[in-house]
């Protein structure tokens, strides 16, 4: 009978260990899902989002293409001239925007606080701002 009790006790301990490991695995999966939900996501047509960094917005697609060329060439003077001509304006990190037309590389947005509209790199508009 002593062997039977030892076997039963060992089985109970083994069952408890397997159960505890299962709970730890489930909690780990739940934490991963929470982290995924917490990440900022891409904002599409009609949704509100935020600018995730200070940036310039161009008033039309032609100006946007020109602005990107100046970014790549590191030509800050040309960007300033675009601002002076009214073809580019500044947007601040954390400003709430509405996406009017989203694209792979650029999105047409409206800054909610000012009503100003312009083109910006799509990657700069997200569902929330990370600190």
N, C-alpha and C positions, 0 to 999 in steps of 0.2 A: 504494500500500500504506500509505502514511503516513496517508491519509484513513481507511482501514479501521481502523487502530490507534487513531486519535483517536476514531472513532465507537465502537469497542469499549470504550475507556477511559471515555468519557463515559457510556455505557450502564451500565457497572459502577458508576460513581460515583452515578448517578441511582438505580440499584437499591439501593445501600448507604444512601442518604439516605432513600428510601421505607421500607426495612427498619427503620432507626433510629427514624423517626417512628412506625411501627407499634408498636414495642416500648414507646416512651414512652407512647403512648395506652393500651396494655394495662396498663402499670404504674399509670397514673393511675386506670383503672377498678378495678383490684385494691385500690388505696388507698381509694377511695370505699366499696367493699364492706367493707373492714376497719373503717372508721369507722362504718358502719351497724351492724355486728355489735357494736361496742363500746358503742353507745348503750344506756342502760337501757330496758327494755321493760316493758309493762304485765304485771302478774301476774294470772293467772286462777285460778278455783277449784282448790283442791288443791295449788297451787304455793307454794313459799317465796319470800319477797322481803324487802325492807327498807323501813323508814320513811325517807323522804328528807329529812325535817325534823322538828323537835320539833312535837308536835301534841297535841290532846286527842282521846280516844276516848270515845264515849257507849255506855252499857251496853245501850240499846235504840233502836229507830228513832224513837220519840217524843222521847227525850232528844236524839238526833242532830239532829232537825229544830229543836228548841229551841236547841241549841248553835249551829247555823248562823245562826239568827236573831240570837243574841247577838253572834256574830262580825260579822255585817253591821252591826248597830247599834253596834258597838264598845263593848259593855257588859261590861267585864271583871269588874265586881262580881257580875253575875248568873252568869258562868261559875264564879267562885270559889264561889258558893253551891251550884252544881251539884256541884262537887268535894266540898264539905263534906257534901252529902247523899248522896254515893256514886253519883251518876248519871253522872259523868264522871271519867276518870283520864288521866294524862299518859303519852305515849309519846315516846321520845327518838329523835333522828336516828340512823340506823344500826342500830336494833334489828331483829333478824330476826323475821319474822312468817310465819304460814301464812294464806293466804287461804281462808276457809271458803266465802264466798258473795260473788262480785264482781258489781257492778252498774255502770251508766254513771256515776252520781254518787257512790255510796257502796259500800263493801265491808265485810263482816263478817270480822274477822280475829282471830287469836290471837297474842299476843306469846309467842314460844317460851320465853323465859327465865323468865316468870312464870306462864304459863298463863292470863293474863287475856284476856278476849274483849271486843270492842267494835266499834262502827261508826266508820269513818273515811272521809274523802274518798278516792275511788278513785285520784285523781291523786297521792296521797302515798305510794302503795305501788308500788315498782318492783323490777326484777330486781337492781339494784345501786345503790349510792349514789354520786352524782357529787361530786367534791371541789370 
